[in-house]
Amino acid sequence: MASYYEILDVPPSASADDIKKAYRRKALQWHPDKNPDNKEFAEKKFKEVAEAYEVLSDRKARDRAGQHPSPPLPAPPPHTHTFPTGTLGPCSFK
C-alpha cells in the first residue's frame, strides 16, 4: 500500500492547507458517484483518501506517519487453541 503522502499526492513537507486541497481534489476524483462504471474500486480509493486525510490532518498522527510512511499492518486475529477432548482421559491436579 502506498504511503498517505503518496495517496494524496503531496510531499511530506506539505502545509495543512495543501493537504486539505489535495484531499478535496482526490475525494472528488474517486467519489463512487463520479465513477459509476467502477464503483467498487472507486469506493476503495475514496476510503484510502479519507484515511490519508484523517491521519495527515492530525498533527500528532502526521508526525507518526512521517516516521513510518506506510500505514501500519492490521493486527493478526487472536490466536485460539483447540484441544482434542477425551484423548488423554481425565486430568486431576493435586
C-alpha positions as CSV (number, residue, x, y, z in Angstrom):
1,M,0.0,0.0,0.0
2,A,1.2,3.5,-0.8
3,S,2.0,6.0,2.0
4,Y,-0.5,8.6,3.0
5,Y,1.5,11.2,1.3
6,E,1.5,9.2,-2.0
7,I,-2.2,8.6,-1.8
8,L,-2.9,12.4,-1.6
9,D,0.0,13.1,-3.9
10,V,1.7,15.6,-1.6
11,P,5.2,15.9,-0.2
12,P,5.9,15.3,3.5
13,S,6.6,19.0,3.7
14,A,3.1,19.9,2.6
15,S,1.2,22.5,4.6
16,A,-2.1,21.8,6.2
17,D,-3.8,23.9,3.5
18,D,-2.0,21.9,0.7
19,I,-3.2,18.6,2.3
20,K,-6.8,19.8,2.5
21,K,-6.7,20.9,-1.1
22,A,-5.2,17.6,-2.2
23,Y,-7.8,15.7,-0.2
24,R,-10.7,17.6,-1.8
25,R,-9.3,17.0,-5.3
26,K,-8.7,13.3,-4.7
27,A,-12.1,12.9,-2.9
28,L,-13.9,14.3,-6.0
29,Q,-11.8,12.2,-8.3
30,W,-12.6,8.9,-6.5
31,H,-16.1,9.6,-5.3
32,P,-18.2,6.5,-6.1
33,D,-20.9,8.6,-7.7
34,K,-18.4,10.1,-10.1
35,N,-17.2,6.6,-11.1
36,P,-20.4,4.6,-11.8
37,D,-18.7,2.2,-14.1
38,N,-16.1,1.2,-11.5
39,K,-17.9,1.8,-8.2
40,E,-16.2,-0.8,-6.1
41,F,-12.7,0.3,-7.0
42,A,-13.7,4.0,-6.6
43,E,-15.1,3.3,-3.1
44,K,-11.9,1.6,-2.1
45,K,-9.8,4.5,-3.3
46,F,-12.2,7.0,-1.7
47,K,-11.8,5.3,1.6
48,E,-8.0,5.3,1.3
49,V,-8.1,9.1,0.5
50,A,-10.3,9.7,3.5
51,E,-8.0,7.7,5.8
52,A,-4.9,9.5,4.5
53,Y,-6.5,12.9,5.1
54,E,-7.7,11.9,8.6
55,V,-4.1,10.9,9.5
56,L,-2.3,13.8,7.8
57,S,-4.7,16.5,9.1
58,D,-4.0,15.4,12.7
59,R,-0.6,16.9,13.6
60,K,0.4,14.1,16.1
61,A,-0.7,11.3,13.7
62,R,1.0,13.1,10.8
63,D,4.3,13.1,12.8
64,R,3.9,9.4,13.3
65,A,3.1,8.8,9.6
66,G,6.3,10.8,8.8
67,Q,8.3,8.3,10.9
68,H,6.6,5.3,9.2
69,P,5.4,6.3,5.7
70,S,3.2,3.3,5.2
71,P,0.2,2.7,7.3
72,P,0.6,0.0,10.0
73,L,-0.4,-3.5,9.2
74,P,-3.6,-4.7,10.8
75,A,-3.3,-6.8,13.9
76,P,-3.4,-10.5,13.5
77,P,-6.5,-12.3,14.6
78,P,-6.5,-13.6,18.1
79,H,-4.8,-17.0,18.4
80,T,-7.1,-19.7,19.6
81,H,-6.1,-23.2,20.7
82,T,-8.3,-26.2,20.4
83,F,-7.5,-29.3,22.2
84,P,-9.0,-32.7,21.4
85,T,-11.3,-34.0,24.1
86,G,-11.2,-37.4,25.6
87,T,-7.8,-38.5,24.1
88,L,-5.8,-38.2,27.3
89,G,-8.5,-39.1,29.8
90,P,-9.5,-37.1,32.8
91,C,-6.8,-35.0,34.4
92,S,-6.6,-34.0,38.1
93,F,-4.2,-31.8,39.7
94,K,-3.3,-32.3,43.4
